[in-house]
């Protein structure tokens, strides 16, 4: 279980995460939604130890992330940031191998190579393994990064806006892949999404944030209501049922 207890983060006089208590890990996929500046990426940063909280505590399976060993934490928690800074002249093979570093420390074993091959096969990346990242399309590149995370072989996976800069076809393909990873591999995925319709379609649970606080937390269908979404986004939202699924429509 990933748990935040009264976690807060401030920058100067601005509070970006305000006394948040929440846990993740029971559901297959939890979508984190909310307007820009709501605190979603900050919350991710605290969990992944990329940011230190000013108050409160963050634990992963009982390990306090502020004191846990980096290598041990990386064996249970994988974080894919939206601004991953990895050299474009790496090949897909090189990138996926990075996922095994917490286990191998750079000396790949037979077991490491088994995980690497499984990840490449699962993401259908075999034809691209020798290609450099800057030779791939946006969707192929994102699949390569997810393969790196998959090769890390963790219980929890955090994806920070994995649909950024992808077209509709590739956004759908990535979300179908994330759903399949949760269902077939038993991963617990927490994903930051801007599109609430993707969240409603693919997530089991939605946690909505605004102004550094959690303002709604429920199964996806219960969040897809005009009153809830208007409170989150401060804009008019209509929710219609299409083919048995709730779909949010936005108005100016």
N, C-alpha and C positions, 0 to 999 in steps of 0.2 A: 504494500500500500504506500502510495505517495501522500504525504500529509503536510499541510501548512497550518501552523498554529499561531494566530495573531501576528501574521507576517506583515511588515510595513517596509516601504522604501521611499526615501525622500532625496531630492536633488535640490540643494539650497533650501529655499522656502516652499518648494513645490512637492506635494505628496503624490507619488505616482502609484503606490500600492498602499491601501489604508486598512490595516488591522484585519487581514484576510485569514479566515479559517476555512479550509476545504480539504477534501481528500479525493484522490483519484486511484483507479486501478481495479475496481470491481467489474466495470463494464468493458466490453470489447473496444468500443470507440467512444471517446468523449470529445465533443467539439467545443472549443472555447470561442465565443463570438462577442462582438461589441464594437462600438465605433472606434475610430483612430484615437489613440491616447487613453484608452480605457484601462490599460495596465496588463494586457494579455502577454505581450512579449517580456515584460518585466517579471511577471509571475513565472514564465518559462525560465528566465535567466536565474531566478532564485533556485528553482528546482535543479537546474543543471550546474549550479555553482559557478555560473558566469558572472553573477552579481551577488554581493553580500547584502543580506537584509539589515536594516537599521534597528529592527525589533522583531521578535518572534523567532520561530524555529521551523526548520524544514527537514523532514525525514523521508528516507526511502527504505522501505522494509525495516524500519526501526533504526536505521543508520542516520545519524545527524550529518547532513551534507557538509556542515562547516568543519567537521573533524574527521569524517570518513576518509579512508585511503582513496586516492584518485583512481587507482587501478581497480580496486574492488567495486567502487561506485560505477565505473564504466562497464563492469560485467553484468550489471542489472539494469542500467539506464542508458539509453542512447538518445542523443539530442541532435536533430538536424535543423540548424538555424536557417533563416531565409537569406542571410548574407554570408553563406559559407565561402571563405576565402581560401581556395585551393587552386594551385597553378593550373592554368588551362592546358598546359602541355603535358599533363599526366594522361596516361591511358586509362580506359575503364578498368582494366585489370589492376593497375597501380592503385586506383581509387578504392576499389573494393577490398584490396589487401589492407588498406589503412584501417578498415573495420576490425581487423584481428589484432591490432596493436596492443590493446589492454591485456590480451591473452598471451601473445607471442613476444612482445617487446622487440619486434623487428626480426625475430628468428622464427620463420614459419615452420610449423610442424605438419605432419600428415593430417592431423585433426583440423588445423587451421585451413589447410588447402581444401579439405572436404567442405568446410563451411563456405569458403570463397566460391567453390564450384556450384554449390547448392544455390547460393544467392544469385550468381550470374544466370543460372538456369531458370530460377523462379521469376526473375525479372525479364526473361527472354532477351538477354544481352549477349548471347554467344556470338552473333555476327559482328558485334561492335567491340569486343574485348580489347582489340589491339588499336582501336581508334583513340585519338586524343580528344579530350573533353570539348575543345573548341571546334571540333569537326562534327559534333552531334547537334541534333535539333534540341529545342528546349525540353520537349517531352522525353527524349532519349537521355538527356543529361540528368533530368530529375530522377528518372528510373535508376540511373547509375548511382546517384547519391543515396537513394533508398536501398539499393543493393549493398552499399557500404554499411548502412545502418543494420540491415538484415544480417550481414556477415558477422556483425558484432555479437549477435546471439544473446540479446537481452530480453528481460521480461517486459520492460516498459520502453515505449518509443514515443518521443516527443517530436512532433513535426510543426515547425513554425511557418505558417503560410506557404505550404508546399505547392499551391496552385498559382502563385505569383508568376506573371509574365507567360502564362500558358494560354493557348486558345481553348475554346469550349470542348473540343474533342479530346485534347490532352488532359484538361482538367477532369473530365469524366473518367478517362482511363486511369488517372492517378487515384481518384477516389474509389473506383472499383477495385483497384489493386490493394489499397489500404484496407478496405472491407474484407477482401479475401485473406490478407495477412492476419487480420484479427480472428476470422472464423476458422481458417485452416491451421494456423500456427499457434493459436492461443495467445497472441500478443495483446498487450494492453496499450492502446494507442490514444494519446492525447494530442489533438490537432487544432491549431489556430486557423480559423476560416473567416473570410469576409462575406462569403455568399451563404446566407442563411438557408437557402433552398438545398444547397449541397449538404449542409449540416443536418437538415431535417431528413434528407433522403438516406444518408449513409451512417449517421451517428446513432448510437443507442441513447446517449444522454447529451444534453446541451447545458453548458454553464455560460451564462451571459454576464458580462462585466460592463461597468460604466463608472467613470471618475474614480478608478482605483478600487472599486468595491464589486462584490458579486451581488447582482440584483435579481437573478433568477437561476435556479438550478433544478432541473427536472428531466424526466424522459422527453425525448425529442418532440413527441406529439403535443405535450402539455405546454411547451414553449411557443409552439406555432399558433399563437392567438394574437389578434390585433392589439389588445390592451397590453400584453406582455412586451411585444416587439416595439410598440410605440414608446413604452417606458424605457426601453433599452436604447433606442436610436433617436428618440425625440423627433420623430417624423411619422406621418400618416402611413400606415401599413394595412393592406387588406389581405386576408387569408382566404383562399378558395380551395375547394377540394377538387383535384383533377386526377382521374384514374385511381381514386381511393387514397390519394396522398395530399397532405396540406401543402399549398404553394403560396408563398408570400409575394404580393404585388406592391410595388412602391410608387408613391406619388410625390410630386413636388409640393 
